[in-house]
Amino acid sequence: MTDFAKTKSLFHLPAGLVYLDGNSLGPLPNAAVARVGKMMQEEWGDLLITAWNRAEWMNQPSRVGDRIGGLIGASAGTVVMGDTLSIKVYQALASALEINADRKTIVSDTGNFPTDLYMAEGLIKSLDKGHELKLCEPDAVEDCLTEDVAVLMLTEVDYKTGRLHDMKALTAKAHEKGILTIWDLAHSAGALPVKLDAAGADFAIGCSYKYLNSGPGGPAFIYVAPGLADQVRPALCGWLGHQAPFDFDLDYRPGRGIERMRVGTPPVLQLTALEASLDIWDQVDMEDVRAQSIKLSDLFIGLVEANCPDLELASPRDAMHRGSQVSFRFGNGYAAMQALIERGVIGDCRAPDIMRFGFTPLYIDAEDVRKAAAIIEDVMLNRLWDSTEYFTRSAVS
């Protein structure tokens, strides 16, 4: 049984603040400060360039990838860290399209995060081979899986509403039609149990700065199913994805398995912070996290709906169809969220009218939920949001 009181004590949480935005940026693990400081002083400072070998920086993306793999149901040697989520989307999609080269359609849904769709559009233009991106409503994805589709690319948890796709069922339906699958785990990894191998997923990508708490700019990860890892050709042939980088061959030879999906220099500082966070995750059972997340989310929904009639639930009511976030619709949601933030409840907004709250049991408990709900009630019933300064948009909302 996971001790959530203990895990909460392992994060830096400003006094008096209820942080319900770990689905956008996780808080600082206390141990990360000393861990990164030690790495900077003893490894970068004292070992200098020899740290690539002596401190094992070079294999850090694979080592950390295996630890992430344990949280997402992936076999050892199928996950590697590095680069950004957008780059990993591009890699996965390019590889999948090349495998299914006789098909020209990519299916996604209107709940996918826009960046994934932008990368697909850019790749289609670069390839210039007649591919098309087809967007379906989330409830109609299965109906869009026809035999001309090359790839199904979905975000498992909708970034706005928290709607949860059935990865295993949709992957099976896709495979029946010869379609490869790419799953974006940005709002899944560290939020709920993910079982990539068991679901039969072909590719998956995700980020580490949300639920996994690697800090702003934390690296992404990519998963390639064991049966495909030595088959895929990387569209981005990075130096560190070469089979023997220090042979300095003028021709590219892909590395073995998942190693070929490495592109840029490992972000050692960020990976070190992530390793400190993963030490916390080593003490956690994902089934416990899921159960506690549902308990906290359901409590929050009940309290808000009972006292804030102007807020309309935008997330699925059934927790089995919802990730680890709860969203409400409100026409002046941006202003209301700014008023909440000023009063110590941090969530975020998604245009045009979504107020979004993340539930992260590692550092959020029932007392936090009750406190947040009381402040939301005060802001809504007394129209505390209806003040000019709250309508001024910041660069990040």
C-alpha positions as CSV (number, residue, x, y, z in Angstrom):
1,M,0.0,0.0,0.0
2,T,1.4,3.4,-1.0
3,D,2.1,5.8,1.8
4,F,0.8,9.1,0.2
5,A,1.5,11.1,3.3
6,K,5.1,10.1,2.9
7,T,5.3,10.9,-0.8
8,K,3.7,14.3,-0.2
9,S,6.6,15.1,2.2
10,L,9.1,14.5,-0.6
11,F,8.0,17.5,-2.7
12,H,8.5,21.2,-2.3
13,L,5.0,22.7,-1.9
14,P,4.7,26.3,-1.0
15,A,2.8,26.8,2.3
16,G,-0.9,27.6,1.9
17,L,-1.0,26.7,-1.8
18,V,-3.2,24.0,-3.3
19,Y,-1.5,22.9,-6.5
20,L,-3.9,21.3,-9.0
21,D,-1.8,21.8,-12.1
22,G,0.6,18.9,-11.9
23,N,-0.9,17.7,-15.1
24,S,0.9,20.7,-16.8
25,L,4.0,20.9,-14.6
26,G,4.8,18.7,-11.7
27,P,6.3,20.3,-8.5
28,L,9.9,20.1,-7.4
29,P,11.0,16.8,-5.7
30,N,13.0,17.9,-2.7
31,A,15.8,15.5,-3.5
32,A,16.3,17.0,-7.0
33,V,18.0,20.1,-5.7
34,A,20.8,18.2,-4.0
35,R,21.0,15.5,-6.7
36,V,21.4,18.0,-9.6
37,G,23.7,20.2,-7.5
38,K,25.9,17.1,-6.8
39,M,25.9,16.2,-10.5
40,M,26.9,19.7,-11.5
41,Q,29.7,19.9,-8.9
42,E,31.1,16.4,-8.8
43,E,30.4,15.2,-12.4
44,W,30.3,18.3,-14.6
45,G,32.6,20.3,-12.3
46,D,35.2,17.7,-11.3
47,L,35.0,15.1,-14.0
48,L,34.4,17.5,-16.9
49,I,34.1,15.7,-20.3
50,T,35.3,12.4,-18.7
51,A,31.8,12.2,-17.0
52,W,30.3,10.9,-20.3
53,N,32.0,7.7,-19.4
54,R,32.9,7.9,-15.7
55,A,29.5,9.1,-14.6
56,E,27.7,7.1,-17.4
57,W,26.0,10.1,-18.9
58,M,26.0,8.4,-22.3
59,N,23.7,5.6,-21.3
60,Q,21.5,7.7,-19.1
61,P,18.7,8.0,-21.7
62,S,18.4,4.2,-21.9
63,R,18.8,3.7,-18.1
64,V,16.1,6.3,-17.3
65,G,14.0,5.0,-20.2
66,D,13.9,1.6,-18.6
67,R,12.7,3.2,-15.3
68,I,9.9,5.0,-17.2
69,G,9.1,1.8,-18.9
70,G,8.3,0.2,-15.6
71,L,5.6,2.8,-15.1
72,I,4.0,2.3,-18.5
73,G,4.0,-1.4,-18.9
74,A,7.0,-1.5,-21.3
75,S,9.6,-4.2,-21.5
76,A,13.2,-3.3,-20.7
77,G,15.0,-1.9,-23.8
78,T,11.9,-0.5,-25.4
79,V,11.9,3.1,-24.1
80,V,14.6,5.8,-24.5
81,M,14.6,9.4,-23.3
82,G,15.6,12.6,-25.1
83,D,14.5,15.5,-27.2
84,T,11.0,16.9,-27.1
85,L,7.6,15.3,-27.4
86,S,7.1,17.0,-30.9
87,I,10.3,15.3,-32.1
88,K,9.2,12.0,-30.8
89,V,5.8,12.3,-32.5
90,Y,7.5,13.1,-35.8
91,Q,9.9,10.1,-35.4
92,A,7.1,7.6,-34.5
93,L,4.7,8.8,-37.2
94,A,7.4,8.8,-39.9
95,S,8.5,5.3,-39.0
96,A,4.9,4.0,-38.9
97,L,4.1,5.5,-42.3
98,E,7.2,4.0,-43.8
99,I,6.2,0.5,-42.5
100,N,2.6,0.9,-43.9
101,A,3.9,2.6,-47.1
102,D,1.0,1.5,-49.3
103,R,-1.6,3.4,-47.2
104,K,-2.0,7.1,-47.1
105,T,-4.4,8.0,-44.2
106,I,-3.5,9.0,-40.7
107,V,-6.5,8.9,-38.3
108,S,-6.6,11.0,-35.1
109,D,-9.3,12.7,-33.1
110,T,-10.4,16.2,-32.3
111,G,-9.3,15.7,-28.7
112,N,-5.7,15.2,-29.6
113,F,-3.2,17.8,-28.5
114,P,-2.7,20.3,-31.3
115,T,1.1,19.8,-31.5
116,D,0.7,16.2,-32.5
117,L,-1.6,17.3,-35.3
118,Y,0.8,20.1,-36.4
119,M,3.7,17.6,-36.6
120,A,1.5,15.3,-38.7
121,E,0.6,18.1,-41.0
122,G,4.3,19.1,-41.4
123,L,5.4,15.6,-42.1
124,I,2.7,15.2,-44.7
125,K,3.9,18.3,-46.5
126,S,7.5,17.2,-46.3
127,L,6.7,13.7,-47.7
128,D,4.5,15.1,-50.4
129,K,3.2,11.6,-51.3
130,G,-0.5,12.1,-51.0
131,H,-1.0,11.4,-47.3
132,E,-3.9,12.9,-45.5
133,L,-4.8,13.5,-41.8
134,K,-8.4,12.6,-40.9
135,L,-9.8,13.8,-37.7
136,C,-12.7,12.0,-36.0
137,E,-14.8,12.8,-33.0
138,P,-13.5,10.9,-30.0
139,D,-16.5,8.7,-29.8
140,A,-16.3,7.8,-33.5
141,V,-12.7,6.7,-33.8
142,E,-13.5,3.1,-34.2
143,D,-15.8,3.9,-37.2
144,C,-12.9,5.7,-38.9
145,L,-10.6,2.6,-38.9
146,T,-10.9,1.5,-42.5
147,E,-8.4,-0.5,-44.6
148,D,-6.9,2.6,-46.2
149,V,-5.6,3.8,-42.8
150,A,-1.9,3.5,-42.2
151,V,-1.7,4.9,-38.6
152,L,-4.0,5.6,-35.7
153,M,-2.5,8.4,-33.6
154,L,-4.3,9.2,-30.4
155,T,-3.7,10.9,-27.0
156,E,-4.9,8.4,-24.5
157,V,-6.2,11.1,-22.1
158,D,-7.8,14.2,-23.7
159,Y,-5.9,17.2,-22.6
160,K,-9.0,19.4,-22.2
161,T,-11.7,17.1,-20.8
162,G,-9.7,14.2,-19.4
163,R,-11.7,11.7,-21.5
164,L,-9.9,8.3,-21.5
165,H,-9.6,6.2,-24.6
166,D,-9.6,2.4,-24.3
167,M,-6.0,1.8,-25.5
168,K,-6.2,-2.0,-25.6
169,A,-9.6,-2.2,-27.4
170,L,-8.7,0.5,-30.0
171,T,-5.3,-1.0,-30.6
172,A,-6.9,-4.4,-31.2
173,K,-9.5,-2.9,-33.6
174,A,-6.7,-1.1,-35.5
175,H,-4.6,-4.2,-35.8
176,E,-7.6,-6.1,-37.3
177,K,-7.4,-3.7,-40.2
178,G,-3.6,-3.7,-40.5
179,I,-3.3,-0.3,-38.9
180,L,-0.3,0.7,-36.7
181,T,-0.9,2.6,-33.5
182,I,0.8,5.6,-31.9
183,W,-0.3,6.5,-28.3
184,D,0.6,9.9,-26.8
185,L,0.9,9.4,-23.0
186,A,1.4,13.0,-22.0
187,H,-1.5,12.9,-19.6
188,S,-1.2,9.2,-18.8
189,A,2.3,8.4,-17.7
190,G,2.4,8.7,-13.9
191,A,-1.4,9.4,-13.8
192,L,-2.8,5.9,-14.3
193,P,-1.7,2.4,-15.0
194,V,-0.5,2.1,-18.6
195,K,0.3,-1.4,-20.1
196,L,1.9,-0.8,-23.5
197,D,3.2,-4.3,-24.1
198,A,-0.1,-5.9,-23.0
199,A,-2.2,-3.6,-25.1
200,G,-0.1,-4.4,-28.2
201,A,0.8,-0.7,-28.8
202,D,3.2,-0.2,-31.7
203,F,4.6,3.2,-30.7
204,A,4.1,5.5,-27.8
205,I,5.5,8.9,-26.8
206,G,5.2,11.0,-23.7
207,C,6.8,13.8,-21.6
208,S,8.3,13.7,-18.2
209,Y,7.6,17.2,-16.8
210,K,4.0,16.7,-16.0
211,Y,3.1,13.8,-13.7
212,L,6.6,12.5,-13.6
213,N,8.1,15.8,-12.2
214,S,11.3,16.2,-14.2
215,G,10.9,20.0,-14.2
216,P,10.3,22.6,-17.0
217,G,11.8,21.4,-20.2
218,G,12.2,17.8,-19.1
219,P,12.9,15.3,-21.9
220,A,10.4,13.3,-23.8
221,F,10.4,9.5,-24.3
222,I,9.6,7.2,-27.1
223,Y,8.5,3.5,-27.0
224,V,8.8,1.1,-29.9
225,A,7.3,-2.4,-29.6
226,P,9.9,-5.1,-29.3
227,G,8.8,-6.7,-32.6
228,L,9.4,-3.4,-34.5
229,A,12.4,-1.9,-32.8
230,D,14.9,-3.4,-35.2
231,Q,12.7,-2.8,-38.2
232,V,11.9,0.9,-38.0
233,R,14.1,3.4,-39.9
234,P,14.5,6.6,-38.0
235,A,13.5,9.7,-40.0
236,L,15.8,11.8,-37.9
237,C,19.2,10.0,-38.1
238,G,20.9,11.5,-35.1
239,W,24.6,11.0,-34.3
240,L,23.8,9.2,-31.1
241,G,21.3,6.9,-32.9
242,H,24.1,5.6,-35.0
243,Q,25.3,2.0,-34.3
244,A,28.8,3.3,-33.6
245,P,28.8,7.1,-33.2
246,F,32.5,7.3,-32.5
247,D,33.5,5.5,-35.6
248,F,32.4,8.8,-37.3
249,D,31.2,7.0,-40.4
250,L,30.0,9.2,-43.2
251,D,27.0,6.9,-43.8
252,Y,24.3,6.3,-41.2
253,R,23.9,2.8,-39.7
254,P,20.9,2.6,-37.2
255,G,21.7,1.6,-33.7
256,R,20.3,-1.6,-32.2
257,G,16.7,-1.6,-31.2
258,I,15.4,1.5,-29.4
259,E,18.8,3.1,-29.4
260,R,18.3,4.1,-33.0
261,M,15.5,6.5,-31.9
262,R,18.1,8.7,-30.1
263,V,18.7,12.0,-31.8
264,G,20.3,14.9,-29.8
265,T,22.7,15.1,-26.9
266,P,21.3,13.7,-23.7
267,P,19.8,16.5,-21.4
268,V,21.9,15.3,-18.5
269,L,20.7,18.0,-16.0
270,Q,17.1,17.2,-16.7
271,L,17.6,13.5,-16.6
272,T,19.3,13.8,-13.3
273,A,16.3,15.7,-11.9
274,L,14.0,13.0,-13.3
275,E,16.0,10.3,-11.6
276,A,15.5,12.0,-8.3
277,S,11.7,12.0,-9.0
278,L,11.8,8.4,-10.1
279,D,13.2,7.4,-6.7
280,I,9.8,8.6,-5.3
281,W,8.0,6.6,-8.0
282,D,9.9,3.5,-6.9
283,Q,7.9,3.7,-3.6
284,V,4.6,3.9,-5.5
285,D,2.1,1.4,-6.8
286,M,0.3,2.7,-9.9
287,E,-3.0,0.9,-9.0
288,D,-2.9,2.8,-5.6
289,V,-2.3,6.1,-7.5
290,R,-5.3,5.4,-9.7
291,A,-7.6,4.5,-6.9
292,Q,-6.6,7.6,-4.9
293,S,-6.9,9.8,-7.9
294,I,-10.5,8.6,-8.5
295,K,-11.4,9.1,-4.9
296,L,-10.0,12.7,-4.9
297,S,-11.5,13.6,-8.2
298,D,-15.0,12.3,-7.3
299,L,-14.8,14.2,-4.0
300,F,-13.9,17.4,-5.9
301,I,-16.7,17.0,-8.5
302,G,-19.3,16.4,-5.8
303,L,-18.2,19.5,-3.8
304,V,-18.0,21.8,-6.8
305,E,-21.3,20.7,-8.3
306,A,-23.1,21.0,-5.0
307,N,-22.0,24.6,-4.5
308,C,-21.2,26.2,-7.9
309,P,-24.2,25.9,-10.3
310,D,-22.5,28.1,-12.9
311,L,-19.8,25.5,-13.5
312,E,-20.7,22.7,-15.9
313,L,-18.8,19.4,-15.7
314,A,-16.8,18.9,-19.0
315,S,-15.1,15.7,-18.0
316,P,-16.7,12.2,-18.1
317,R,-18.6,11.6,-14.8
318,D,-17.7,8.0,-14.8
319,A,-14.2,7.8,-13.4
320,M,-13.5,4.7,-15.5
321,H,-13.7,6.9,-18.6
322,R,-11.6,9.8,-17.1
323,G,-7.9,10.4,-16.6
324,S,-6.5,12.1,-13.6
325,Q,-8.0,15.6,-14.2
326,V,-11.3,17.2,-13.9
327,S,-12.5,20.0,-16.1
328,F,-15.5,22.4,-15.8
329,R,-16.9,24.8,-18.4
330,F,-17.5,28.4,-17.6
331,G,-17.8,31.3,-20.1
332,N,-15.4,33.4,-18.0
333,G,-13.2,30.5,-17.1
334,Y,-9.9,32.4,-17.7
335,A,-10.9,35.2,-15.3
336,A,-12.2,32.8,-12.7
337,M,-8.9,30.8,-12.9
338,Q,-6.9,34.0,-12.3
339,A,-9.0,34.8,-9.3
340,L,-8.4,31.3,-7.9
341,I,-4.7,31.5,-8.5
342,E,-4.5,34.8,-6.6
343,R,-6.3,33.0,-3.7
344,G,-3.9,30.0,-3.6
345,V,-5.6,27.4,-5.9
346,I,-3.6,26.8,-9.0
347,G,-5.2,25.1,-12.0
348,D,-5.2,26.2,-15.6
349,C,-7.4,27.0,-18.6
350,R,-7.8,25.7,-22.0
351,A,-9.6,27.8,-24.6
352,P,-12.3,28.6,-25.1
353,D,-14.0,27.9,-21.7
354,I,-12.3,25.0,-19.9
355,M,-11.2,25.3,-16.3
356,R,-8.9,22.4,-15.6
357,F,-7.7,20.8,-12.4
358,G,-5.2,17.9,-12.0
359,F,-5.3,15.3,-9.3
360,T,-1.9,14.0,-8.3
361,P,-2.1,11.8,-5.2
362,L,1.6,11.9,-4.6
363,Y,1.2,15.4,-3.1
364,I,-2.5,16.2,-3.1
365,D,-4.9,14.9,-0.4
366,A,-8.5,15.2,0.6
367,E,-7.8,18.2,2.8
368,D,-6.4,20.0,-0.2
369,V,-9.5,19.1,-2.3
370,R,-11.9,20.5,0.3
371,K,-9.9,23.7,0.7
372,A,-9.8,24.2,-3.1
373,A,-13.5,23.5,-3.4
374,A,-14.3,26.1,-0.7
375,I,-12.2,28.8,-2.4
376,I,-13.8,28.0,-5.8
377,E,-17.3,28.3,-4.2
378,D,-16.3,31.7,-2.8
379,V,-14.9,32.9,-6.1
380,M,-18.0,31.8,-8.1
381,L,-20.8,32.7,-5.8
382,N,-19.5,36.1,-4.9
383,R,-18.3,36.8,-8.5
384,L,-14.8,37.5,-7.3
385,W,-13.6,36.7,-10.8
386,D,-15.5,39.7,-12.3
387,S,-12.6,42.2,-12.0
388,T,-10.8,43.9,-14.9
389,E,-7.3,42.6,-14.0
390,Y,-8.4,38.9,-14.3
391,F,-9.4,39.3,-17.9
392,T,-5.9,40.4,-19.1
393,R,-4.4,37.4,-20.8
394,S,-0.8,36.3,-19.9
395,A,1.5,34.6,-22.4
396,V,0.8,31.2,-20.8
397,S,-2.7,30.4,-19.7
